[in-house]
């Protein structure tokens, strides 16, 4: 049996509207996102520890019920009361896994809408940043695409942005790409080259520790090497099942 997997063409992908804040505000947004995502990490660790503790207590409770000499044979009422007592004293979870996931999603939503931090009127206007991008693209013989009308980007994505921001297409901001990465077979010994695994970006943040050693020789001038400013994108499915 075969099925059809929905997707997006590269040409359509490059035309996605992207909200661009002033450069200094971008740095403040990233700093705030990192701060709040670290809080999510702490919540996740605390939730996992609490779940583990609960599971141990459940196992101990079930053992107690199985081995309680105070329960009379065939006395279902007595067992029900004992069970209700035992389980009512188990610690309740403060957050479920989906709650932390929803919190991460909310943080990113607020960030791209300009609602995570206040705007600073003394920031250099975003148009100055776009002018510098225009000059860089001219050096690379890449033309600038006409700016997206102010209301069109908001209509496409379903939200408005601050008046100090600008809508641009993704293609208007990329120097190169998008292109496929490279993931050869890992080796069980240290080499001079590490290749990123999916886990490096699955959480929505770049985690360079998620990598594998490879024995493949990569030319020093290869575009596969990561550089400052590169954007990593995973294809397919949700964060839970990406890849």
Protein Blocks (a to p, Z undefined) as FASTA:
>chain_A
ZZddddddfklmmmpccddddfklmmmmmmmmmmmmmmmmmmmmmmmmmmmmmmmmmmmm
mmmmmmmmkbcghilklmmmmmmmmmmmpccdfbdfklmmmmmmmmmmmmmnopmbccdf
kbccfklmmmmmmmmmmmnopacdddddfklmmmmnopacdfkbccddfklmpfgdcddd
ddddddfbdcfbdcddfklmmnopacfklccddfbdcdfkbckbccehiacddeeijfkl
gZZ
